[in-house]
Amino acid sequence: MPNLVWNEVVKELDYTGFQIASRAGFELLIRGLSRGLSDVFPVDILYSLWKNKEGQVFASYWVVLYCSKKTCC
């Protein structure tokens, strides 16, 4: 696994065009991130000010929906 700063990877989701269109897409994203993140998902990044507001809403929506059905985050 490359030496990445995974919290920075999550921050880089804030780009124009980022959307999570389906549960399957969200689960794929979470599976990929969970391989690199050693702790829980950095939810504080979701609460920070994003340039891509629509992407932030999509990400927050899926975190709430997904975590309401599972123990996570």
C-alpha positions as CSV (number, residue, x, y, z in Angstrom):
1,M,0.0,0.0,0.0
2,P,1.5,3.4,-0.9
3,N,2.4,5.8,1.8
4,L,-0.6,8.0,1.5
5,V,-2.1,10.3,4.0
6,W,-5.6,8.9,3.9
7,N,-7.3,11.8,5.6
8,E,-5.9,13.9,2.7
9,V,-7.3,11.4,0.2
10,V,-10.8,11.9,1.8
11,K,-10.4,15.7,1.6
12,E,-9.6,15.4,-2.1
13,L,-13.1,14.1,-2.7
14,D,-14.1,17.7,-2.6
15,Y,-13.8,18.4,-6.4
16,T,-16.2,19.5,-9.0
17,G,-18.2,16.6,-10.3
18,F,-17.8,14.3,-7.3
19,Q,-21.1,12.5,-6.6
20,I,-22.1,9.2,-5.1
21,A,-24.9,8.0,-7.3
22,S,-25.8,4.7,-5.7
23,R,-25.4,2.6,-2.6
24,A,-23.0,0.3,-4.5
25,G,-20.8,3.3,-5.4
26,F,-20.7,4.4,-1.8
27,E,-19.9,0.9,-0.6
28,L,-17.1,0.7,-3.1
29,L,-15.7,4.0,-1.9
30,I,-15.9,3.0,1.7
31,R,-14.2,-0.4,1.1
32,G,-11.4,1.4,-0.7
33,L,-10.9,4.0,2.0
34,S,-11.2,1.5,4.8
35,R,-8.1,-0.3,3.4
36,G,-6.1,2.8,4.0
37,L,-7.7,4.5,7.0
38,S,-6.6,2.9,10.3
39,D,-9.2,4.7,12.4
40,V,-12.8,5.4,11.8
41,F,-13.9,7.4,8.8
42,P,-12.9,11.1,9.3
43,V,-16.5,12.4,9.6
44,D,-15.1,15.8,10.6
45,I,-14.1,16.3,7.0
46,L,-17.8,16.0,6.0
47,Y,-18.6,18.8,8.4
48,S,-15.9,21.1,7.0
49,L,-16.7,23.7,4.4
50,W,-16.5,22.1,0.9
51,K,-16.2,23.9,-2.4
52,N,-18.4,21.3,-4.0
53,K,-21.5,21.6,-1.9
54,E,-23.5,19.1,-4.0
55,G,-20.8,16.5,-3.5
56,Q,-20.8,17.2,0.2
57,V,-24.5,16.6,0.4
58,F,-24.2,13.4,-1.5
59,A,-21.4,12.1,0.8
60,S,-23.3,13.1,3.9
61,Y,-26.5,11.5,2.7
62,W,-24.8,8.2,2.1
63,V,-22.9,8.2,5.4
64,V,-26.1,8.8,7.3
65,L,-28.1,6.3,5.3
66,Y,-25.4,3.6,5.4
67,C,-24.5,4.1,9.0
68,S,-28.1,4.1,10.2
69,K,-28.3,0.5,9.0
70,K,-24.9,-0.6,10.2
71,T,-22.5,0.1,13.0
72,C,-19.8,2.2,11.3
73,C,-18.2,5.6,11.1
